[in-house]
Amino acid sequence: MLVVSHLALPHVGGVENLVDLEVRGLAAAGHEVALVTSNGTGAGRTPEYPENVRVIRVPANHFLERRLGIPYPLFGLRLLKELKRELSRADIVHAHGFMFLNAVLAIVMARISGKPCVLTDHGGIQKFRSWGATLAARLGAETLGRLSATLASRLVAYNSRIQETLNRLGRRRDAEFIPNPLDPELFYPPTADERAAARNALGWPANREKVIFVGRLIPAKGVGLLLEALDPSFDVVFCGPGDVSILGLPRAQVEYLPPRPQRELRTLYHAADMLVLPAEVREGFPLVVQEAIACGLPVVLGNDPGFAPYRKLTGLILCEREPKTLNAAIHQALSFGAARTESGRRPADFFPPLDRWLTRMYPASSRAEVHLALT
């Protein structure tokens, strides 16, 4: 099994954590797994894998992320050599992202060699504050993205907007909607004692409401908008990589915590009163939102037409990106209290467990004779 991702742990991000979960699940099922990614680093957990997993980190230039906050590694010629070797060993390929250079090249090479390839896209065609970056993203989608969506054996998306984009680019109608997997042993609602212990560990008083933001500290994630929506009745705790200076610290009612591995994020979810992520329309479905909801937190998320399949999730509020509207949504979520809400679908009913997710991602293939019999 060849998995291709532009970034991987310890680089912090939802795609990175999902790829880690996928690799672990495939390895646990007895498959040999190769992960081809860039040499990007970060503050997340450095994973340790069993012997049947090989991680190939190809040198890349990360200038665009350092200067513009755009995580798009620029690979050199070594990428071709590494993909050629790994593809010769693989039975099936899973490429993450329709216009990242390593994913596009892997899809083209898989098609030439006649091997099945699954393409998953996580963000669709994104908009940036820079018109030049937005134009580049559109051109990339209409060229590299169109090539990827046309040549891939199967297309997978995490929201309906991206699903439609993949179908349009590939001139097909078979893109599938498959929600991210959920690990119920890692993310679960806390008991009263667990919640009290989590707040104590963070030094938070029991009588002060804490709103958390987990994600990259960039304008597109809605950092400035959340600061505008702040009022004296609650504190906002930001956790994630990026430009901390945009928080204007020190600032009353605003706290910053460095990025941390998922297991430590669970403590944050257990301690908080809600999570808010007023991001622009550029997400698949944020993994941190899924994790928070699984931990019993109400969540306010920036509205995206592609989030329609998620609207009935328990505790999820989709909000337009405007300070007064965001503030009202935060108070609505905080009013849920410990009981949260009893309407809607529970995360465990909506997000598939890892074994079922892997079976959907890698169905039986007559050519590669790949089929996961996971228990």
C-alpha positions in Angstrom: 0.0 0.0 0.0 1.5 3.3 -1.1 0.2 6.4 0.7 1.2 9.8 -0.6 0.8 13.0 1.4 2.4 16.4 1.0 3.1 16.6 4.8 3.0 14.2 7.6 3.6 14.2 11.4 5.3 15.8 13.2 4.0 18.7 11.0 0.8 19.8 12.7 -2.5 19.5 10.8 -5.6 17.4 10.3 -4.4 15.7 7.1 -1.2 14.7 8.9 -3.1 13.1 11.8 -5.5 11.3 9.4 -2.6 9.9 7.3 -1.0 8.7 10.6 -4.2 6.9 11.5 -4.5 5.4 8.0 -0.9 4.1 8.0 -1.4 2.5 11.5 -4.6 0.9 10.5 -3.2 -0.6 7.3 -0.1 -1.9 9.2 -2.3 -3.4 11.9 -4.2 -5.2 9.2 -1.0 -6.9 8.1 -0.2 -4.8 5.0 3.2 -3.4 4.0 2.9 0.3 3.9 5.1 3.0 2.3 4.4 6.7 3.1 6.0 9.1 0.6 5.9 12.6 2.0 8.0 15.8 2.3 10.6 16.5 4.9 8.4 19.2 6.5 8.7 19.2 10.3 6.6 20.7 13.2 5.7 20.6 16.8 3.4 17.5 16.6 4.1 14.0 17.7 6.9 12.1 16.0 5.3 8.7 15.1 6.9 5.4 15.6 5.7 2.7 13.2 6.1 -1.1 13.1 8.5 -2.8 10.8 6.0 -3.2 8.0 5.8 0.6 7.5 8.5 2.7 5.7 8.4 6.5 5.7 10.2 8.1 2.8 10.7 11.8 3.4 11.6 13.5 0.1 13.5 16.8 0.4 11.4 19.8 -0.5 11.4 23.6 -0.3 8.9 24.9 2.2 9.3 28.6 1.3 5.6 29.1 0.6 4.6 27.9 4.0 7.3 30.0 5.8 6.5 33.2 4.0 2.9 33.0 3.0 1.4 30.3 5.3 0.6 28.1 2.4 1.6 24.5 3.1 2.7 23.6 -0.5 6.1 21.8 -0.6 8.1 22.3 -3.8 9.8 19.0 -4.6 12.9 18.4 -6.6 13.8 15.6 -9.1 14.4 13.1 -6.3 10.7 12.8 -6.0 10.5 11.0 -9.3 13.1 8.4 -8.3 11.4 7.7 -4.9 7.9 7.3 -6.4 9.2 5.1 -9.2 10.8 2.7 -6.7 7.8 2.6 -4.3 5.2 2.3 -7.0 7.0 -0.8 -8.4 6.4 -2.5 -5.0 2.8 -1.3 -4.5 -0.5 -2.9 -5.3 -2.6 0.2 -4.7 -2.0 3.9 -4.2 -3.8 6.5 -2.0 -2.9 10.1 -2.9 -4.0 12.9 -0.6 -4.6 16.3 -2.3 -5.4 16.8 -6.0 -2.7 19.3 -6.8 0.2 18.6 -4.6 3.2 17.7 -6.7 3.9 14.3 -5.1 0.2 13.3 -5.3 -0.2 14.3 -8.9 2.9 12.5 -10.0 1.9 9.4 -8.1 -1.5 9.4 -9.8 0.0 9.8 -13.2 2.6 7.0 -12.6 0.0 4.7 -11.2 -2.2 5.2 -14.3 0.7 4.5 -16.6 1.6 1.3 -14.7 -2.0 0.2 -14.5 -2.3 0.2 -10.8 -5.5 1.4 -8.9 -5.2 4.8 -7.3 -7.6 6.4 -4.8 -7.5 10.2 -4.7 -8.8 12.0 -1.6 -9.0 15.8 -1.6 -9.3 17.7 1.6 -9.9 21.4 0.8 -11.0 21.9 -2.8 -10.2 25.1 -4.6 -9.1 27.5 -1.9 -9.3 31.3 -1.7 -6.5 33.3 -0.1 -6.2 36.9 0.9 -3.6 37.4 -1.8 -5.2 37.5 -5.2 -2.0 36.1 -6.6 -2.2 33.0 -4.3 -5.9 32.6 -5.1 -5.2 32.8 -8.9 -2.4 30.2 -8.5 -4.8 27.9 -6.6 -7.4 28.1 -9.3 -4.9 27.5 -12.1 -3.5 24.6 -10.2 -6.9 23.1 -9.7 -7.8 23.5 -13.4 -4.6 21.9 -14.5 -3.0 19.6 -12.0 -6.3 19.0 -10.2 -8.1 18.2 -13.4 -5.3 15.8 -14.4 -5.5 14.1 -11.0 -9.3 13.8 -10.9 -9.4 12.4 -14.5 -6.7 9.8 -14.0 -7.5 8.5 -10.5 -9.4 5.2 -10.2 -11.6 6.5 -7.4 -12.4 9.9 -6.0 -13.1 10.6 -2.3 -14.1 13.9 -0.5 -15.0 14.9 3.0 -17.7 17.4 2.1 -20.2 17.9 -0.7 -18.6 21.0 -2.1 -15.3 19.2 -2.8 -17.3 16.2 -4.0 -18.8 18.4 -6.7 -15.4 19.9 -7.5 -13.8 16.5 -8.1 -16.7 15.4 -10.3 -16.4 18.6 -12.4 -12.7 18.5 -12.7 -12.7 14.8 -13.6 -15.8 15.1 -15.8 -17.4 12.2 -13.9 -20.1 11.5 -11.4 -18.7 8.9 -9.1 -16.8 11.0 -6.4 -17.7 9.5 -3.0 -18.5 11.2 0.3 -16.7 9.3 3.1 -16.4 11.0 6.5 -13.2 10.9 8.4 -12.7 8.0 10.8 -13.1 8.4 14.5 -11.1 6.7 17.3 -13.6 6.4 20.2 -10.9 5.1 22.5 -8.9 8.4 22.1 -11.8 10.9 21.9 -14.7 10.5 24.3 -16.8 12.7 26.6 -15.1 13.2 30.0 -16.5 12.2 33.4 -16.9 15.0 35.9 -13.7 14.0 37.6 -11.8 13.9 34.2 -13.1 17.3 33.4 -12.1 18.8 36.7 -8.6 17.2 36.4 -8.2 18.6 32.9 -9.1 22.1 34.0 -6.8 21.8 37.0 -3.9 20.6 34.8 -4.3 23.8 32.6 -4.8 26.1 35.6 -8.3 27.1 34.6 -10.8 28.2 37.3 -14.0 26.1 37.5 -16.3 29.1 37.3 -14.8 30.8 34.1 -16.1 29.7 30.6 -13.3 28.8 28.2 -13.7 28.9 24.4 -10.9 27.2 22.6 -9.6 27.6 19.0 -7.4 24.8 17.7 -5.7 25.3 14.4 -3.1 27.3 12.5 -2.9 31.0 13.6 -3.6 32.6 10.2 -6.3 35.1 9.2 -8.0 32.5 6.9 -8.8 30.4 10.0 -10.8 33.3 11.5 -8.4 34.4 14.2 -9.1 38.1 13.8 -12.8 37.5 13.5 -12.9 35.6 16.8 -11.0 38.3 18.6 -13.6 40.8 17.4 -16.4 38.6 18.7 -14.8 38.4 22.2 -16.8 39.8 25.1 -16.2 39.9 28.9 -18.3 36.8 29.6 -15.8 34.2 28.3 -12.1 33.7 27.6 -10.6 32.5 24.4 -7.7 30.0 24.4 -5.8 29.7 21.1 -3.7 26.5 20.5 -1.8 25.9 17.3 1.2 26.8 15.1 1.5 30.0 13.2 2.0 33.7 13.8 1.3 34.2 17.5 1.9 38.0 17.1 -1.6 38.3 15.4 -3.1 37.7 18.8 -1.7 41.0 20.2 -0.6 39.4 23.4 -0.6 40.2 26.3 -4.4 40.7 26.0 -7.2 40.4 28.5 -9.2 37.2 28.2 -6.9 35.8 25.6 -4.4 32.9 26.2 -2.1 31.1 23.9 -1.0 27.4 24.1 1.7 25.9 21.9 0.6 23.1 19.5 0.5 19.6 20.9 -0.1 16.0 19.9 -3.7 14.6 19.7 -3.5 12.8 23.0 -2.7 16.1 24.8 -5.4 17.9 22.8 -7.9 15.6 24.4 -7.1 17.2 27.8 -7.9 20.6 26.1 -11.2 19.3 24.7 -12.2 17.8 28.1 -11.3 21.1 29.9 -13.0 23.5 27.6 -16.6 24.7 27.4 -16.7 24.8 23.5 -14.6 25.0 20.4 -14.9 27.7 17.7 -13.3 27.7 14.3 -14.7 30.5 12.1 -12.6 29.6 9.1 -13.1 30.7 5.6 -14.6 28.4 3.0 -11.5 26.2 2.5 -11.9 23.2 4.7 -12.9 19.6 4.0 -14.2 19.0 7.5 -11.7 20.0 10.2 -10.5 17.0 12.2 -10.3 19.1 15.3 -14.1 19.8 15.0 -14.7 16.1 14.8 -12.5 15.4 17.8 -14.1 18.1 19.9 -17.7 16.9 19.1 -16.6 13.3 20.0 -15.4 14.7 23.4 -18.9 16.2 24.0 -18.0 19.8 23.2 -20.4 22.0 21.3 -18.7 23.6 18.3 -19.2 26.8 16.3 -17.8 26.4 12.7 -17.7 28.8 9.9 -20.4 28.0 7.4 -19.5 26.2 4.2 -22.1 24.9 1.7 -20.1 21.6 1.6 -20.9 21.0 5.3 -24.5 20.1 4.5 -24.0 16.4 5.3 -22.8 17.3 8.8 -25.6 19.7 9.8 -27.4 17.2 12.0 -24.4 16.3 14.1 -25.0 16.8 17.8 -23.6 20.1 19.1 -22.5 21.6 15.8 -23.5 25.1 14.9 -22.7 26.5 11.5 -22.2 30.3 11.6 -21.8 33.1 9.1 -18.5 34.9 9.4 -19.5 38.2 11.0 -18.5 39.3 14.6 -22.0 39.8 16.0 -23.3 36.6 14.5 -20.3 34.7 15.7 -20.7 36.1 19.2 -24.4 35.0 19.3 -23.4 31.6 18.1 -20.8 31.3 20.8 -23.3 32.1 23.5 -25.8 29.7 22.0 -23.2 26.9 22.2 -22.2 27.9 25.7 -25.8 27.7 26.8 -25.8 24.0 25.9 -23.9 23.4 29.2 -22.8 20.0 30.4 -26.0 18.4 28.9 -25.0 19.7 25.4 -27.9 18.9 23.1 -29.8 15.7 22.6 -31.0 16.3 19.1 -29.1 15.3 16.0 -26.7 12.4 15.2 -24.0 11.3 17.6 -20.4 11.3 16.3 -20.2 7.5 16.9 -23.1 7.0 14.5 -21.8 9.3 11.8 -18.0 8.9 11.7 -16.9 5.4 10.8 -14.4 3.5 13.0 -11.0 3.0 11.5 -11.6 -0.6 10.3 -14.8 0.3 8.4 -13.3 3.5 7.0 -10.3 1.5 5.6 -12.6 -1.0 4.1 -14.5 1.8 2.3 -11.3 3.5 1.2 -9.7 0.2 -0.1 -12.5 -2.0 -1.5 -11.7 -5.2 -3.3 -9.8 -4.6 -6.5 -9.8 -7.3 -9.1 -6.6 -6.1 -10.6 -4.5 -5.8 -7.4 -6.6 -8.4 -5.5 -6.5 -6.0 -2.5 -9.2 -6.5 0.1 -9.1 -5.7 3.8 -10.6 -8.3 6.1 -10.4 -6.1 9.2 -11.8 -7.0 12.6 
